[in-house]
Amino acid sequence: MAHSQFDQFLQEATYQDRESDWTLTGDSFYGLYTSWCCVSRRTPQAEHVFWTAMDQRVSPGQCLRMKGPAAADYILSSYPAVV
């Protein structure tokens, strides 16, 4: 079975943190996705499509953190004073 863009995003740009109750939410989660799309040279889907896909893939209470090049891109894009 082929992995969808959303499955690849979750695999490449997030990891599950079983030690914490903090998770990516709202703008940060979608922002990470758009950064992943930019880094991966993919066209981002509309925000409502993204949230529908995440509702099908991410369980309530599942604590996700950022990782990889998309995380770096998101952080540098979100906080330009860091550079």
Backbone torsions as a table, in degrees:
resi	resn	phi	psi	omega
1	MET	NA	131.1	180.0
2	ALA	-73.0	141.9	176.9
3	HIS	-82.2	138.0	176.8
4	SER	-76.8	168.7	175.7
5	GLN	-55.9	-38.7	-178.2
6	PHE	-70.1	-38.0	175.9
7	ASP	-63.5	-42.7	178.3
8	GLN	-64.0	-42.0	177.2
9	PHE	-57.0	-50.1	-178.7
10	LEU	-61.6	-39.5	-179.0
11	GLN	-69.5	-41.9	-172.6
12	GLU	-88.4	-25.1	-171.0
13	ALA	-118.9	-2.1	179.7
14	THR	-137.4	161.0	169.8
15	TYR	-144.2	154.7	-179.7
16	GLN	-88.2	126.3	179.1
17	ASP	-103.2	103.7	-177.7
18	ARG	-80.6	-8.7	-177.5
19	GLU	-91.9	-7.4	-171.5
20	SER	-130.2	160.0	173.2
21	ASP	-108.0	5.7	176.9
22	TRP	-86.4	141.1	179.5
23	THR	-144.8	161.8	172.9
24	LEU	-67.0	136.7	177.7
25	THR	-142.8	166.3	170.0
26	GLY	44.6	-128.4	-175.0
27	ASP	-59.8	-35.3	-179.4
28	SER	-64.5	-42.3	-178.1
29	PHE	-67.6	-47.2	178.2
30	TYR	-67.8	-36.8	177.0
31	GLY	-62.5	-40.3	175.7
32	LEU	-61.8	-41.6	178.4
33	TYR	-60.8	-46.5	-179.5
34	THR	-66.5	-34.8	174.7
35	SER	-65.2	-41.6	177.7
36	TRP	-60.8	-42.3	178.2
37	CYS	-60.9	-43.0	179.7
38	CYS	-62.5	-49.7	-178.9
39	VAL	-63.9	-36.2	-177.3
40	SER	-89.3	-1.1	-178.6
41	ARG	57.7	49.7	177.5
42	ARG	-120.8	157.4	177.9
43	THR	-88.2	122.8	179.4
44	PRO	-69.4	145.3	174.9
45	GLN	-81.4	161.8	177.6
46	ALA	-59.4	152.4	-175.8
47	GLU	-57.9	-40.3	-179.6
48	HIS	-66.3	-32.1	176.4
49	VAL	-68.8	-42.6	177.5
50	PHE	-57.8	-49.3	-176.5
51	TRP	-66.4	-35.3	175.9
52	THR	-63.5	-43.7	179.0
53	ALA	-64.9	-41.1	-179.8
54	MET	-68.1	-35.1	176.4
55	ASP	-59.9	-30.1	-180.0
56	GLN	-84.4	-17.1	-172.5
57	ARG	-115.0	-26.1	-175.8
58	VAL	-112.5	123.7	-178.9
59	SER	-78.6	147.0	173.7
60	PRO	-57.5	136.9	-179.5
61	GLY	85.2	-6.4	177.2
62	GLN	-75.5	119.3	-174.9
63	CYS	-91.6	109.8	-178.9
64	LEU	-106.0	141.8	176.3
65	ARG	-122.2	162.5	177.9
66	MET	-82.1	151.3	172.0
67	LYS	-153.7	163.1	171.1
68	GLY	77.6	-171.0	-177.5
69	PRO	-59.4	-33.8	179.1
70	ALA	-64.6	-36.6	178.5
71	ALA	-64.1	-45.1	178.7
72	ALA	-62.4	-43.7	179.4
73	ASP	-62.3	-43.8	-179.9
74	TYR	-62.5	-46.5	-178.6
75	ILE	-63.2	-46.3	-179.2
76	LEU	-67.2	-34.0	178.1
77	SER	-73.0	-34.3	-175.8
78	SER	-81.7	-30.0	-175.2
79	TYR	-129.1	72.2	-174.9
80	PRO	-60.4	-19.7	178.8
81	ALA	-68.1	-16.2	179.9
82	VAL	-68.6	-31.3	-174.7
83	VAL	-72.1	NA	NA
